[in-house]
Amino acid sequence: MRFQDIPGLENTKSQLIEAVKGNHVAHAQLFVGAEGSANLAMALAFSTYLNCENPTDTDACGVCASCVKNSKYIHPDVNFVFPSAATPKFKREDATSDKFLVEWRGFLSQTPYGNVTDWSNHFGWENKLLMIPRQESRNIVRALSLKSFEGKNKVMIIWQPELMNVNAANGILKILEEPPENTIFILVSNDSNKLLTTILSRAQQLRVPSFEDEDVKSVLTEKSALSAAEIDQIAYRANGSLRKALAEIDGTGNEANDYFKDWMRQCFTFNFEGLIKQADDFQKKGKEFQVGLMGIASNYMRETLLQGVDSSSISRLPDQERGFIEKFASVFVPEKIARISPQFDEAQYHIERNANPKILFLDLSLSIAQIARAKSN
């Protein structure tokens, strides 16, 4: 992975390159970005640039021995730590990253913008709770105690450090604060709020922005034969997530969007039997679908609030969605949205903490129906 392989985000790339050129690379860095952002891809590209034998002013050369090895994720001085789960061969504590490197390299090659669910499905850990076990901290200390084999720097990339066992996180504090010479930690997180404050205080934080719609569109145009109108809609629904956008190329990603529209219609008509059936359907779809549905709801709430104002400079709404939004806005006026939006946020909070989806969605549906049918002030 090189910087040129990542669409857009030129300011972030320049910031990292200038740090290397000016010899101002922090020994511990935290790349924070939303799911589907380029935070992992950026860490991989940065790692390649750090050890490139002939770097240019804009990227790694891509042809030296170091770059070739990094392109296959087999560079001996680049170490990976990532969440895992127990298998028939390994107990929970023994299921460390070094046992699954072959699968991990395949995942990086196929899904550099993937999330934990994608990694879990790639390996076959569906419905298992992934984490970084305590033993991993000992492996990190052991790996970094060795001198670099051939690179300029030893790099330790920890993906999803928020999933570290507390003992594992505490076990790396000392080496994170005082690493061996020419050692660089790159922690790649989707939610820095879940990290220990002792970890946060030891790492320089870099916010990796979500992708711009135009960058998403360029990737979809290259990888699919979809029409410009279809690509516009996918980019809108992806909301800066290249992962979501790529998942929609096969035409199945629009499902949650259609479900949301039908859900709101059922709420407004107060079709109680229909709402019970929908709650049951939402439960069967799984957590990722449920969280995605909350994200879609937030997008629609935002666009509805922008109706009636001069929003051309900030609205992301494609023309194909304007009809629905106009009808939606006629029912869900701003004061109603102000009451509904916090409920979507609260629902997502409880979904992520394994609340019963059927009960949660039915309760949420009834609340939305009550608000939708209430007289506006």
Secondary structure, 3 states (H helix, E strand, C coil): CCHHHCCCCHHHHHHHHHHHHCCCCCCEEEEECCCCCCHHHHHHHHHHHHHCCCCCCCCCCCCCHHHHHHHCCCCCCEEEECCECCCCCCCHHHCCHHHHHHHHHHHHHHCCCCCHHHHHHHHCCCCCCCEECCHHHHHHHHHHCCCCCCCCCEEEEEECHHHECHHHHHHCHHHHHCCCCCEEEEEEECCHHHCCHHHHCCCEEEECCCCCHHHHHHHHHHHCCCCHHHHHHHHHHHCCCHHHHHHCCCCCCCHHHHHHHHHHHHHHHCCHHHHHHHHHHHHHHCHHHHHHHHHHHHHHHHHHHCCCCCCCCCCCCCHHHHHHHHHHHHHCCHHHHHHHHHHHHHHHHHHHCCCCHHHHHHHHHHHHHHHHHCCCC
